[in-house]
């Protein structure tokens, strides 16, 4: 590891002059009497030396697909002074208590840790990051981190003109400004607030202070602002802007509708009709944007193909939410609390193991536009303001998100949209299920685990942590006679040889009441036997695979997907388990799901029995099943 301090020293040398105000690489100023060419050659030699002697990238920030995560987005606040329609529900969102948000010192501690492991770009987001009182100080503290090359901010621009001179002096090197319309009245309609002229003032202040390019983010929505594409592109003629058109993305509360989305190709065709000579620019490594330039124009335009074309394969981004949760994917719903581990006194090495485990669980790509809209996720305002995504073909429309088990006394953290529109003609998509509890009880610490036994990107991922009553669906066909008996009344295996193969999905649940002592140890991962949640999760996956060996008359089923989820309920000192199994074949997978949930519950009992014998296993039951001749079932 001796090479890492050396590489940091070299990076510092490369930044020996003041940090550049452009979003590109820092520039070394020539010494007095030295030609610009000589300085450029010296800079090239230094960079080449750095490349040859740099330490291997951190294993903790490298996922199983070889992606190296060198870009960290940190949300400074959940609050915002606007109410953008695509970002926040009109009624707002319940905010996390201030005591549960990251402090300035915690933000800097985590930033130092990530930069030490190889992160060289940090972007500050929100909410609206510029409403945080100490944002200038945070930038100044980040600027001192060796190895950090770029400090950026994504802002709505309302406070930008006032704060930018201080931010630039502190070390801010890149700016993204959100602006979805050039019409003041339409601006007020989209963001539900006044402020258009303040945003424009902020853009011009950034240009005046030498930022190049100034990135302008425009979320394009059909029927609202797609008619302004050419007006936005025309801005780049005389201004050093990178106008970035972003496909409309689904988040809880923004009433996403496929029909509102204007695809990248449609936008590109519109611009090309006006400027046929439009040139494609080379794509930077790990870039989320497809960049183009109109010959003779000072700036450029870009397209963020969040919904229609992927860039998951080169994703190098990680996110830390304002309440301290690490998200490895913007559209993923699995999070791990770094804040709670920090406050529990975790060492740097322990934090790295937690971060490395989360990065290691990152999927090859997200679920695709026709599945994302049904997945539970935070409203965008509670994550940050943009970007990352990939498209995959729609999954089987017959497999819907299930309505989960409701546990009385749990308080939802976030608001949600009550329904979503039909996504495309010929497919009926069910209503979006209520948002699951992100936090179980006020200020409680949630450890949440989701397992996938396959990496099929087109599979319907079960919404982790969803718990609400289910409703009957489809024909409820039942039999008044047992099927596992022969004509003589003796036990017999059912012959399924002539039954047609269909897609089968089953979901089962269980609840383990641990009691306060065992619950606290599980919550804080302090059991002597090890991490009870991880062990139980793995046991549930294994149990589903060997169900036919445990239940005598069960057929062996080749499962295509297994998912086991465990969620802590601090109000009841309980662990809620939900298991899902899927296969294509002549027989259902209810027993696999039930066995998975039951064995996961038994494993938790085994892990905790040395602490308490008062543990209770209850409510092992089938939640839903789809496929088969007897129709679908959803527990009422």
Secondary structure, 3 states (H helix, E strand, C coil): CHHHHHHHHHHHHHCCCCCCCCCCCCCCCCCCCCCHHHHHHHHHHHHHHHHHHCCCCCHHHECCCCCECCEEEEECCCCCCCCCCCCCCCCCCCCCCHHHCCCHHHHHHHHHHHHHCCCCEEEEECCCHHHCCCHHHHHHHHHCCCCCCEEEEEECCCCHHHHHHHHHHHCCCEEEEECCCCCHHHHHHHHCCCCHHHHHHHHHHHHHCCCCCEEEEEEEECCCCHHHHHHHHHHCCCCCEEEEEEECCCCCCCCCCHHHECCHHHHHHHHHHHCCCCEECCCCCCCCEEEEECCCCCCEEEEECCCCCCCHHHCCEEEECCCCEEECCCCCCCCEEHHHHHHCCCCHHHHHHHHHHHHHCCCCCCCCHHHHCCCCCCCHHHCCCCCCCCCCCCCCCCCCCCCCCCCCCCCCCCCCCCCCCCCCCCCCCCCCCCCCCCCCCCCCCCCEEEEECCCCCCCCCCCCCCCCCCCCCCCCCCCCCCCCECCCCCECCCCCCCCCCEEEEEEEEEEEECCHHHHHHHHCCCCCCCCHHHHHHHHHHHHHHCHHHHCCCCCCCCEEEEEEEEEEECCCCEEEEEEEEEEEECCCCHHHHHHHHHHHHHHHHHHHCCCCCCCEEEEEEEEEEECCCCCCEECC
